[in-house]
Every structure is written in C-alpha cells, then in structure tokens.
Amino acid sequence: MTAPAPRREARSGRSIHRLFAEQAEAVPLFTAMVHAGKELRYRELNAQANRIARLLADRGAGRGSSSRSPRSPRRSCWPACSAS
C-alpha cells in the first residue's frame, strides 16, 4: 500500500526532511519505496535516514559545512544504511 503525497498547501515552507518525517509519522507502515525487490516502509526508511544524518553530523556535516568529501558517501554511509 502506497501512502498519498502530502497536500501541496501543507508542503510549502517546510524542509524536505521535515516533510518526510511527518509522512513517516502519519503512515509508518505504508510502503515508501521498493528497491531490488525489497520494500521499505516509511518507518524503516526514516530510521535509516536518521542514522545517516547522525553519521554525517558526527563527521562534521551540517549547515555551513562543505559538501565535498574525500570519501564516497555511498561507501562511508553504507554501514549505517544496512544496519537494522
């Protein structure tokens, strides 16, 4: 079951991560995405996104920081993505 998108008027003025967190809270068991035959629910995808955000923040990412990294984000974030 796929969740409906938030209404346009509800989206204006809020960041994408805030909108996603609100969607995950509203419909945690709905399918957020399907990749390689595996479904991720909003609750699971939000938890993974939060793990990656904490990992990046621990490594110095944040407002005003450079988006350039000497390591590939895929390699450096992969352990956080795959942890359950």
Phi and psi in degrees as a GROMACS rama.xvg file:
@    title "Ramachandran Plot"
@    xaxis  label "Phi"
@    yaxis  label "Psi"
@TYPE xy
-103.174  136.529  THR-2
-75.2835  147.496  ALA-3
-70.8048  151.063  PRO-4
-70.3061  148.655  ALA-5
-59.7082  147.772  PRO-6
-63.0392  146.556  ARG-7
-54.9681  -45.2632  ARG-8
-65.5121  -26.2153  GLU-9
-76.8521  -18.1418  ALA-10
-86.9326  -27.4046  ARG-11
-62.9039  136.522  SER-12
81.4514  3.43847  GLY-13
-119.283  148.821  ARG-14
-71.3793  158.399  SER-15
-63.5438  -37.4457  ILE-16
-69.9172  -30.7756  HIS-17
-69.5013  -43.478  ARG-18
-61.4102  -42.7733  LEU-19
-65.2538  -42.9388  PHE-20
-60.938  -39.8661  ALA-21
-65.3489  -40.6972  GLU-22
-64.4404  -42.5836  GLN-23
-63.115  -35.9484  ALA-24
-71.9516  -37.0754  GLU-25
-72.5089  -39.1166  ALA-26
-137.39  64.3128  VAL-27
-62.0345  -26.996  PRO-28
-98.4567  0.170602  LEU-29
-76.077  153.217  PHE-30
-71.2184  124.657  THR-31
-92.5371  -38.0891  ALA-32
-160.747  161.135  MET-33
-129.924  128.399  VAL-34
-141.658  130.843  HIS-35
51.3186  39.0524  ALA-36
79.6958  0.0729296  GLY-37
-107.222  128.742  LYS-38
-89.6931  139.736  GLU-39
-118.101  129.862  LEU-40
-80.7398  159.977  ARG-41
-55.2378  -41.0129  TYR-42
-59.9335  -45.781  ARG-43
-68.0402  -44.0589  GLU-44
-65.8516  -39.29  LEU-45
-65.1495  -39.7895  ASN-46
-63.2807  -41.9209  ALA-47
-65.6947  -41.9623  GLN-48
-61.816  -38.9104  ALA-49
-67.2403  -38.2683  ASN-50
-62.4248  -43.5359  ARG-51
-64.2619  -42.9201  ILE-52
-60.3431  -43.153  ALA-53
-65.4719  -40.9946  ARG-54
-59.8195  -47.1141  LEU-55
-65.3271  -40.6447  LEU-56
-63.9219  -39.712  ALA-57
-63.4596  -26.135  ASP-58
-94.0919  9.17778  ARG-59
100.426  1.47288  GLY-60
-74.1556  150.156  ALA-61
162.089  -174.551  GLY-62
-58.2889  132.372  ARG-63
84.4477  -7.79996  GLY-64
-85.8646  156.906  SER-65
-70.0152  142.749  SER-66
-86.7479  -2.50778  SER-67
-83.2492  141.707  ARG-68
-138.058  139.755  SER-69
-71.2955  -18.1188  PRO-70
-110.299  152.444  ARG-71
-65.9074  129.922  SER-72
-58.8307  -34.4812  PRO-73
-62.2147  -45.2847  ARG-74
-69.8336  -42.9134  ARG-75
-73.5674  -26.4697  SER-76
-97.2733  -12.8551  CYS-77
-55.0738  -42.814  TRP-78
-58.7104  -37.2515  PRO-79
-69.541  -35.6063  ALA-80
-68.4043  -37.8792  CYS-81
-91.2992  -8.89732  SER-82
-70.6495  139.49  ALA-83
